[in-house]
Amino acid sequence: MTYYTGFIAAVPTANREQFVEHVRAVWPLFKSWGATRMVETWGTNVPKGQLTDFYMAVQAQASEAVVFSWITWPDRETAETASHKMQTDPATQALPPMPFDGQRMVFGGFEPIFDSESHGENQYD
């Protein structure tokens, strides 16, 4: 079953181009590890909340934008194997440095429960 890893992070707005360069460099590795799609988005209309919001989740500063990203994998096992490879594959050492504070990145793995592009109401039961 398709599996997704999702991320949000705070990226200094001055580092937007470095961020784009970084994700373009990372994609071939993720693809070689089995990813079928990677989407990176730059926050342009992200409301601030009273109790919680994307900015608070990643402790974004006034000079930072929130990015929202996801990677599509054929299944959870492939995603988990790739996660391990991110830590151990020597090819990751050649990547440009992350142009943001990775300690404030929020991420997780997700199984789909609804997809408007699939047919059938109980597609994930």
C-alpha positions as CSV (number, residue, x, y, z in Angstrom):
1,M,0.0,0.0,0.0
2,T,1.3,3.5,-0.8
3,Y,3.0,5.2,2.1
4,Y,3.9,8.9,2.7
5,T,6.5,10.6,4.7
6,G,5.5,14.2,5.5
7,F,7.6,17.1,6.7
8,I,7.3,20.7,7.8
9,A,10.3,23.0,8.5
10,A,11.2,26.6,8.9
11,V,13.6,27.9,6.2
12,P,15.1,31.3,6.2
13,T,13.6,33.2,3.4
14,A,17.1,34.3,2.3
15,N,17.9,30.6,1.8
16,R,15.0,29.8,-0.6
17,E,17.3,29.1,-3.6
18,Q,19.7,27.0,-1.5
19,F,16.6,25.1,-0.3
20,V,15.6,24.4,-3.9
21,E,19.1,23.3,-4.7
22,H,19.2,21.0,-1.7
23,V,15.9,19.3,-2.6
24,R,16.9,18.9,-6.2
25,A,20.1,17.2,-5.1
26,V,18.2,14.9,-2.6
27,W,15.6,13.7,-5.1
28,P,17.8,11.4,-7.1
29,L,18.8,9.6,-3.9
30,F,15.3,9.2,-2.7
31,K,14.3,8.0,-6.1
32,S,17.1,5.5,-6.1
33,W,15.9,4.3,-2.7
34,G,12.3,3.7,-4.1
35,A,10.5,7.0,-3.8
36,T,8.0,7.6,-6.5
37,R,7.3,11.3,-6.0
38,M,8.6,14.2,-3.9
39,V,6.7,17.4,-3.4
40,E,8.2,20.5,-1.8
41,T,6.1,23.6,-1.1
42,W,6.9,27.1,0.1
43,G,4.4,28.7,2.4
44,T,2.8,31.8,0.9
45,N,-0.6,31.9,2.8
46,V,0.0,30.3,6.2
47,P,-2.3,31.8,8.8
48,K,-1.0,32.4,12.4
49,G,-3.2,30.7,15.0
50,Q,-4.0,31.4,18.6
51,L,-3.2,28.0,20.1
52,T,-1.2,26.3,17.4
53,D,-0.1,26.7,13.8
54,F,2.6,25.7,11.4
55,Y,4.9,28.5,12.6
56,M,4.6,27.4,16.2
57,A,5.2,23.8,15.3
58,V,8.6,24.5,13.9
59,Q,9.4,27.6,16.0
60,A,9.6,29.7,12.8
61,Q,11.2,33.2,13.2
62,A,9.9,36.3,11.4
63,S,12.6,35.9,8.8
64,E,11.6,32.3,8.0
65,A,9.0,30.6,5.8
66,V,7.3,27.3,6.5
67,V,7.8,24.6,4.0
68,F,5.4,21.6,3.7
69,S,6.7,18.5,1.9
70,W,5.9,14.9,1.3
71,I,7.4,11.9,-0.3
72,T,5.4,9.1,-1.9
73,W,6.7,5.5,-1.4
74,P,5.3,2.3,-2.8
75,D,4.9,1.0,0.8
76,R,6.0,1.5,4.4
77,E,8.9,-1.0,4.2
78,T,10.5,1.0,1.3
79,A,10.1,4.2,3.3
80,E,11.7,2.8,6.4
81,T,14.6,1.2,4.5
82,A,15.2,4.6,2.8
83,S,15.1,6.3,6.2
84,H,17.9,4.0,7.4
85,K,19.8,4.7,4.2
86,M,19.6,8.4,4.8
87,Q,21.7,7.8,7.9
88,T,24.2,5.3,6.4
89,D,24.6,5.8,2.7
90,P,27.9,7.5,1.9
91,A,26.2,9.3,-1.0
92,T,24.4,11.5,1.6
93,Q,27.8,13.1,2.5
94,A,28.1,14.6,-0.9
95,L,24.7,16.5,-0.6
96,P,24.7,20.2,-0.1
97,P,24.0,21.1,3.6
98,M,20.5,21.6,4.7
99,P,19.8,25.4,4.5
100,F,17.7,25.3,7.6
101,D,17.7,24.1,11.2
102,G,16.8,20.4,10.9
103,Q,16.3,20.1,14.7
104,R,13.0,22.1,14.2
105,M,11.8,20.0,11.4
106,V,8.7,17.9,12.1
107,F,8.2,14.7,10.2
108,G,6.4,11.4,10.2
109,G,5.1,8.5,8.2
110,F,1.5,8.2,7.0
111,E,-0.8,5.5,5.6
112,P,-3.6,6.8,3.3
113,I,-7.2,6.6,4.5
114,F,-8.8,8.6,1.6
115,D,-7.6,9.6,-1.8
116,S,-10.0,11.5,-4.1
117,E,-8.2,10.1,-7.2
118,S,-9.0,6.5,-6.2
119,H,-12.4,4.9,-6.8
120,G,-14.6,3.3,-4.1
121,E,-15.7,4.6,-0.7
122,N,-13.9,1.8,1.2
123,Q,-10.7,1.8,-0.7
124,Y,-8.4,1.6,2.4
125,D,-10.5,-0.6,4.7
